[in-house]
Amino acid sequence: MSCGNQPYPPCYSTCCHQGKTSWPELVGQNADKATATIQRENPLVAAAIILPGQRPIGDYCCNRVFVWADNNGNVSRVPVIG
């Protein structure tokens, strides 16, 4: 789920730590493709792209992965559940 100007995915506290929880191999990859990969590899989570200058919501959600993108639209940090 590419969030851009969309609201964040809802936060759930169930199903924590089921399936894959981090994706270091996606750093440097296209952020939109990375979100699709994350959701394919762990369908219990929703991926939200964070663009430069955006601030994510501060709560911890075990069903959400922030995908930090750089100015070129590539993943700039390791996406992890949280």
C-alpha positions in Angstrom: 0.0 0.0 0.0 1.7 3.2 -1.2 0.5 5.8 1.3 1.8 9.1 -0.1 -1.1 11.3 1.0 -3.4 8.4 2.0 -4.1 7.5 5.7 -1.9 5.0 7.3 -3.1 1.4 7.5 -5.1 0.6 10.7 -3.0 -0.6 13.6 -3.6 -4.1 15.0 -1.9 -5.7 18.0 -2.7 -9.3 17.1 -0.6 -11.6 15.0 2.6 -9.9 16.1 5.9 -11.4 14.8 4.3 -13.9 12.5 6.1 -14.3 9.2 9.0 -12.2 7.9 9.7 -9.1 10.0 12.5 -7.2 8.1 13.6 -6.8 4.5 17.3 -5.7 4.4 17.6 -6.9 0.8 15.2 -4.2 -0.4 17.4 -1.2 0.5 18.2 0.6 -2.8 15.2 -1.0 -4.6 12.2 0.9 -6.0 9.9 1.7 -3.0 6.6 0.7 -4.9 8.1 -2.7 -5.8 9.4 -3.1 -2.3 5.9 -2.6 -0.8 4.6 -5.3 -3.1 7.4 -7.6 -2.1 6.8 -7.0 1.6 3.0 -7.7 1.3 3.6 -10.8 -0.8 6.2 -12.2 1.6 4.1 -11.4 4.7 0.4 -10.9 3.9 -0.3 -10.0 7.6 1.3 -6.6 7.2 0.6 -3.5 5.2 3.5 -1.5 3.8 3.4 2.3 3.8 5.8 4.4 1.9 7.3 7.4 3.8 8.6 10.1 1.4 11.3 12.6 2.2 10.0 15.2 4.6 7.1 13.1 5.8 6.9 12.0 9.4 5.2 8.7 10.2 2.7 8.2 12.9 4.5 7.4 16.2 2.7 4.3 17.4 4.1 0.8 17.1 2.0 -1.6 15.0 3.0 -5.1 14.4 1.0 -5.2 11.1 2.6 -2.2 9.5 6.0 -1.7 7.8 7.2 1.8 6.9 9.1 1.9 3.6 11.4 4.9 3.8 12.0 6.3 0.3 14.7 8.7 -0.9 14.3 11.5 -3.4 14.7 9.0 -6.3 11.9 6.7 -5.0 14.2 4.0 -3.7 14.2 2.4 -0.3 16.7 4.2 2.0 16.3 2.2 5.3 15.8 -1.4 6.1 12.0 -1.9 6.2 11.0 -3.5 9.5 7.7 -4.2 11.2 6.7 -1.5 13.6 
